[in-house]
Amino acid sequence: MRDLRVTIVQNMLHWEDAEANRRMLGERVGNLAGTTDLVVLPEMFTTGFSMRSEELAEDMNGTTVQWMRAQAKALDAALYGSTIIKAGGRCFNRGLFVRPDAEVTVYDKRHLFRFASETDHYSPGKERVVVEWRGWRILLQICFDLRFPVFARNRRDYDAILYVANWPEARRYPWSQLLIARAIENQCYVAGVNRVGMDGKGIHYSGDSVVVDPRGAVVATVEAGMEGIATATLDLSALQDFRDKFPVGMETDDFELRC
């Protein structure tokens, strides 16, 4: 069983400037080749949490998708982050999981943050998405999804969750506590990546990016308020041994999820 090296990237973001963000993040991750299997970027890493969806949207053949493909190939690692994508006449806050062979799996944010008018500018996703990567099953999530445990409930179909976010500093305590809760209740690893700095609306972000193990222990973190990178090694054998010895999933309530 293969370990998975997961690198979390906590960064400020240039407001609504995709080219500057791609350049900055490319420099940030450019020396990671051979050291990681998966690089996780923040939510809307090309623009910040902007509601100018129509003006800033790209398509799936656009510059950002091609940039992610090039980075994944150069690093021989997958990348995950979200950006603004227009498809079928609608705009999505779309998570992109990009492999070194250029294959892209998409997850459209299900739970839009209506308190910032995200529901007025984006369409919600309908599908719960689990990807397989180097022997691991990984659930893809975005920011506000973190507050909805039913959507993330482990149906014995994943080993880790990725949350990418622009989660304001004013609500940093729920961010940190809910990441731990999702790991414990689902007996899985959780990586939560949040931005830092101030956005174009004057909202401050403290980051608090972490990797949490299935028992709820933080195994990697980036200092709050600072730009930085941290890598954690996830142990699939230890995870399965823990699940075998303490099989709480056997008592999970059955339910049908309607999106």
Backbone hydrogen bonds, N-H to C=O, Kabsch-Sander energy under -0.5 kcal/mol:
donor,donor_aa,acceptor,acceptor_aa,energy
4,L,234,L,-2.1
6,V,4,L,-0.7
6,V,232,A,-3.0
7,T,38,L,-3.4
8,I,6,V,-0.5
8,I,230,A,-2.8
9,V,40,V,-2.1
10,Q,8,I,-0.6
10,Q,228,G,-2.8
11,N,9,V,-0.6
16,E,47,T,-3.0
17,D,14,H,-1.4
21,N,17,D,-2.1
22,R,18,A,-2.7
23,R,19,E,-2.3
24,M,20,A,-2.5
25,L,21,N,-2.9
26,G,22,R,-2.3
27,E,23,R,-1.9
28,R,24,M,-1.8
29,V,25,L,-2.3
30,G,26,G,-1.1
32,L,29,V,-2.0
34,G,75,L,-0.9
35,T,32,L,-2.5
36,T,32,L,-0.6
37,D,5,R,-2.4
38,L,5,R,-1.5
39,V,78,A,-2.8
40,V,7,T,-3.0
41,L,39,V,-0.5
41,L,80,Y,-3.2
43,E,165,A,-0.7
45,F,42,P,-0.8
45,F,82,S,-1.8
47,T,44,M,-1.3
48,G,44,M,-2.8
50,S,48,G,-2.4
53,S,51,M,-1.6
56,L,52,R,-1.9
57,A,53,S,-1.8
58,E,84,I,-2.0
62,G,59,D,-2.1
66,Q,62,G,-1.9
67,W,63,T,-2.5
68,M,64,T,-2.6
69,R,65,V,-2.2
70,A,66,Q,-2.2
71,Q,67,W,-2.5
72,A,68,M,-2.7
73,K,69,R,-2.2
74,A,70,A,-2.4
75,L,71,Q,-2.3
76,D,72,A,-1.3
77,A,72,A,-1.6
78,A,37,D,-2.4
79,L,98,V,-2.2
80,Y,39,V,-2.3
81,G,96,L,-1.1
82,S,42,P,-1.2
83,T,94,R,-2.0
85,I,83,T,-0.6
85,I,92,F,-2.2
86,K,58,E,-3.0
87,A,85,I,-0.5
87,A,90,R,-2.8
90,R,87,A,-1.7
92,F,85,I,-2.9
94,R,83,T,-2.4
94,R,92,F,-1.2
95,G,93,N,-0.5
95,G,107,Y,-4.0
96,L,81,G,-3.1
97,F,95,G,-0.5
97,F,105,T,-3.0
98,V,79,L,-2.8
98,V,96,L,-0.7
99,R,103,E,-2.6
102,A,99,R,-2.0
105,T,97,F,-2.6
107,Y,95,G,-2.3
109,K,93,N,-2.5
109,K,107,Y,-0.5
112,L,110,R,-1.0
114,R,112,L,-1.5
116,A,113,F,-1.9
117,S,114,R,-1.8
118,E,113,F,-1.9
120,D,117,S,-1.3
121,H,117,S,-0.6
121,H,118,E,-1.0
122,Y,118,E,-1.6
123,S,91,C,-2.9
125,G,109,K,-2.1
129,V,127,E,-0.5
131,V,138,I,-2.9
133,W,136,W,-2.8
136,W,133,W,-1.6
138,I,131,V,-3.3
138,I,136,W,-0.5
139,L,160,A,-2.9
140,L,129,V,-2.3
141,Q,162,L,-2.0
143,C,164,V,-2.7
145,D,142,I,-2.4
146,L,143,C,-2.8
147,R,144,F,-1.8
148,F,145,D,-2.2
151,F,148,F,-0.6
152,A,148,F,-1.0
153,R,150,V,-1.0
155,R,153,R,-0.5
159,D,137,R,-3.4
160,A,137,R,-1.5
161,I,189,Y,-2.0
162,L,139,L,-2.4
163,Y,161,I,-0.5
163,Y,191,A,-3.1
164,V,141,Q,-1.0
164,V,162,L,-0.5
165,A,193,V,-2.5
169,E,204,H,-2.9
171,R,168,P,-1.7
172,R,169,E,-1.8
175,W,171,R,-1.4
176,S,172,R,-2.3
177,Q,173,Y,-2.4
178,L,174,P,-2.9
179,L,175,W,-1.7
180,I,176,S,-1.3
181,A,177,Q,-2.3
182,R,178,L,-2.6
183,A,179,L,-1.7
184,I,180,I,-2.3
185,E,181,A,-2.8
186,N,182,R,-1.3
187,Q,183,A,-0.7
187,Q,184,I,-0.8
188,C,183,A,-1.7
189,Y,159,D,-2.1
190,V,212,V,-2.2
191,A,161,I,-2.6
192,G,190,V,-0.5
192,G,210,V,-2.8
193,V,163,Y,-2.9
193,V,191,A,-0.5
194,N,192,G,-0.5
195,R,165,A,-0.8
196,V,11,N,-1.8
197,G,205,Y,-1.3
199,D,203,I,-2.2
202,G,199,D,-1.9
205,Y,197,G,-2.3
207,G,195,R,-1.0
208,D,206,S,-1.5
210,V,192,G,-1.8
211,V,220,A,-2.4
212,V,190,V,-3.2
213,D,217,A,-3.0
216,G,213,D,-2.3
219,V,211,V,-2.7
219,V,217,A,-0.6
220,A,211,V,-1.3
222,V,209,S,-1.8
225,G,206,S,-2.9
226,M,223,E,-1.8
228,G,10,Q,-2.5
230,A,8,I,-1.7
232,A,6,V,-2.6
234,L,4,L,-3.3
234,L,232,A,-0.6
236,L,234,L,-0.7
239,L,235,D,-1.9
240,Q,236,L,-2.5
241,D,237,S,-2.1
242,F,238,A,-2.3
243,R,239,L,-2.3
244,D,240,Q,-2.2
245,K,241,D,-2.1
246,F,242,F,-1.9
248,V,246,F,-2.3
250,M,247,P,-1.8
251,E,248,V,-1.8
252,T,249,G,-1.4
257,L,255,F,-0.5
258,R,256,E,-0.5
259,C,257,L,-0.6
